[in-house]
Amino acid sequence: MNPWLALVIGLVVLYFGAQALVKGGASLALRLGLTPLVIGLTVMAFGTSSPEMVVSVQAGLTGNGAISIGNVVGSNICNIALILGLCALVTPLTATAQVIRREVPIMIGVSVVALLMLMDGHLARWEGGILLAGLLVYTVLTVKQARAETAATKAAKEYTEEIGPKPDGLAKSIALVIGGLGALIVGSHFFVTGAVTLAESWGMSQVAIGLTIVAVGTSLPELATSLVAALKKESDVAIGNVVGSNIFNVLGILGIAALIKPIDAPGLEWGDLIVMLVIAIALLPLAKSGGRVNRWEGAALLASYIGYTTWLLLRTGGS
């Protein structure tokens, strides 16, 4: 297939998939008595991380541990710097108190754990087990706390004001979520295939392609979902999807990959791990700004991603 056609098909499928996922997710939240934030932190975040899961597990099984870890690290950097930056540039975002006081610190803590575990360039099965156990605890506590604090009537009011006058039925909501996730995975596949083909024709190295195009490509579901959510004024979903995906990428993807087969990455670059942690810490000022991410802050995040990518290409030689 012509790479340019693959790019166009990928973008179109991503757009409609994101529309379906956001609509179905918001409606599902109401039906289950949860807030859109919780759905963003769990169902959407875990679902949109499926491309990262497939890439990292396959890389680990074939002995390419550096790619497995690099994909997670690169995607986490992309999620915050590129995706949140772009969303905030399009429309300012406002995070809830739960995101500021609980989710962001957890994301930072998870990044620190990843840094410590990968100090020796190896991720053992028992470490993967610890990461997966952490994901299970996080998910259970998130849903439990949400159900204890949130009344379905309040969610219904928010839904009516922001999304529409009436939520879809449970079956339709689930179908929209599953269909949307499927479309996002298919769309990202087309986009990555086209982009990699073009990059190779331009002479880019496999390392540069993996750390840039593949990382961005596997983050396209998060980008599409968060951008559509931001445009619909669903800031909770936009931010929750990114933060939840970053938590899942480390605890879930690295955990499962290491549990299936221990990961060896002796040539792992410390610089990328540190950048991932610094970018996560950059969200802490949200607490002092009332949880608001303004356009200039979005521009700063976007600029940091451009700077990181430039440094990455220079470091790897680009071609």
N, C-alpha and C positions, 0 to 999 in steps of 0.2 A: 504493500500500500504506500502511496505517496506520503512522505512524512508530514508535509504541510496539511494534507487532508486528515491525517491521523490527529494532528494538533487541534484542528477545527472540530472534528467529531468529539474528541476528548473534552474540549471546553463546553460544548453544547450539552453533552450528557452530564457533565459535572454540574452545570447550572440547574438543570431540571431535577437532578438527583438531590441537590441541596435544598431546593424548594420543597420537595416532597418530605425530606427528612425533618426540616424545621417545622413544617406544618403538622406532620404526624407526631413529632416529638412533643410539641407544645400541647397538642390535644391529648396525647397519652398521659402527660403530666397531670392534666386536669382529671382525667378518668381515674387515675391511681391515687389522687389526693396528694400529689407531689408538686413542687415548684418547677418551673422550666429550668432553673439553675441545676437542680439535682439530676434531671434528665440529661442536661448538657454535660454534667460531670461524670455521668455513668454510661447510659445507653449510647448517646451520641459520641462521647469521647472515646469509648472503647471501640465502637463501630467504625469511626473514621480512622482509627489507628490500624485497621486490618491490613492495609498495604504494607505498613512498616513491619507488621507481624510476619507476613508472608516472606518479605525480602530478608529479614533478619534470621528467621528460622532456616530458610533455604541456604543462606550464606553460611550459617553455623554448621549445617549438615555437610556442606561441601568443603569444610575446612577453611573458609574465608572469614575468620573471626573478626578481623579488623573491619571488614565491610559490615558485618552484623552489628558491631558496636558503633561504628561510624555512622550508620544509617539512623540509629536511635539518637545519638548525640546531635547529628546534623539536623534531624527533624525537630528536636526540642528547641534548638536555636532558631530554626525557621519559624516554628509555631509562634514564638513570642515576638521576635524582632521583625519578621516579615508580615505574618498574619495579623497579629494585634496592631502592629504599626499601620498596616494598610487599612484595617477596619476603622481605627481611630482617626485616620486621615480623611476617610470618607464621611464618617459621622462620629462625634465624640461619644465615648463609652462611659458608663457608670457602673462600677462594681458594687455588689451588696456587701454588708458587713461580714457575712460568712466567708466570702471570697478573700477579703482583706485579712481577717483575723485567723482563718483556719486553712483555707485551700492553698493560698500562696506560701505561707510558712511550711506546709507539708510538702509542696513542690520543691522548695529550697532544700528541705531536709532530705528528700529523696535524692536530689542531685548530689548532695554531700555524701550520702551513702554510696552512690554509684562511683564517685571519685575515689573513695577509700577502698572499695572492693576491687577497683581496676588498677590500683597502684602497681601491682605486680604483673599487669598485662594478662591476667588469667581470671576467669570467672568459673568457679567450681560448681558442681551440682548442688552442694549444700547451700552455697550462696544463692543459687537460683531458687532453691526451696524457700529460703528466708524472704527473698523478694516477693515470691508468689503469696506467701503467707501474709506479708504486709499488704498486698493488694486486696486480699480477701477481707482482712480486718478493716481496711479503709472503706471498701465498698459497703460492708454491712453497717458500719458506724454512720456513714453518710446517709444511707437510706433510712436507718433507724432514727437518727436525729431529725431528719427532714419530716418524717411522718409524725414525730412527737411535737414538732414546732409549727407545722403548717396545717391550716384548716382548708379543706377542699373548697369551701365557699370563698375564701380569700383568693385562691388560685383561679376560681371561676371568674371572679370580678376582674382580675388582672388579664385573664385571657380575653374576656369580652371587650375590654378597653383597648388591648394592643393587637389582637390577632383577628377576631371576628365575633359575630354575635352568638354563634353556637358551635360547640365542639363536635368533632366527628365521633361516630360510634367506636367502641373499643376495637372491633375487628378491622375497621377501616384505618384507624390510627396505627395499629400494628403493621398493617399491610403497607402503609405509607412509609413507616420507618424502615421496614425490611427492603422494600422496593427502592427507597432512596439510598440506603447503604449499598445495595447491589449496583445501582447506577453510578455511585461515586467510585466504587472499585473498578468498574468497567471503564469509566471515563478517565480515571487516573492512569490505567493501563495504556489506553490509546495515546494519551498525552505523553507519557514517559517514553513509549516506543518511538513516537515521532521525534521527540526532543533528542533522545540518545542517537538516533540515526543522523539527524542534522549535525549534532555535536561531533560525531565521529567523522563526518564528511568535512568538518571545519578543522580537523586535526587535534581535537582535545584528547588528553590522556584519559585512560580508564579511571585513574585515581581522581582526577578533576571532575569527571562526569559523575562518579559515585558520590562525591562529597557535595556536589552542587545540584545537578539535575535530578539525580535519583532521590536525594534528600528532600528537595522541593516537590518533586513529583509525588512521592508517597505522602506528602503533607497537603496535597491538593484537596482531598476531601475535607480536611479541617479548614482550609482557606475558603472553599466554596460555602461550607456550612456556616462558618462564623461571619463571612461577608454578607450572606443573605440574611442571617439573623440580625446583624447590625443594621442593615437597611430597613428591617421590619421593626426596629427599635427594641429588639430583644437582646439587650446588652448582657443579661445574665447568661443566655445561651451562648452568645459569641465568646465571652470571657471564660465561662465554665467549660466549654468545649476544648479550648486551648489548654487551660490549666489541667483539666482532667486527662487530656491526651498525653500531656507531658508526664503526669504521674503514672499513667498506664504504660507508657513507652518504657520507662525504667523498671517498674515493678512487674508488669505483665510480660512485655516482650522479651526483655533481657532474662527475666526469671524463667519463662518457658523455654527460650533458646538454650540457656545453660542447663536446664533440667534434662532436656532431650540429649544434649551433647555439650560437655564442658567447652567453654570458649577460650581459645588462645589467641591473643593479639599482641605479640611481643613488640611490634612496630607501632603500637598505638601512640598517637600524638597527645601529649598532656595539654597542649595549647587549646585544643578543641573542647576538652573536658572542662577546663577552667573558664573558657568563654561561655559554655552552657550554664555554669554556676553563676557567673557574673550577670548574664542576661536574666536569669531567674531572680537574682537579688535586686535587679533594676526595677522590679515591680513593687518592692517594699514601699517606696514613696507614695504609693496609692493610699496608704493609711493616713498620710498627712494632707492629701488633697481631697479628702472626702470620697475616695474611691473613683474619682473621675480621671479618665485618660483623654486629655485634650488633643486637638489636631497637631499642635506643635510637639507634643510628646510622642504622638504617632509618627510624626516626621523624623524625630530623633531616633526612634526604634528602627525605622526603615533605613535611615542613614547608617546606623550601626550594622545592619545586616549587609548593606552594600559594601561597607568597609571590611567586614569579616570575609565576605566572598572574594573581594579583591585580594586581601591578604592570603586567603586560601589558594587562589589561583597562582599567585606569585610564589608561594611556598612550594606548591606541587609542580610548578613549571608550566601548568596550564595545558601544555601540549608536549 
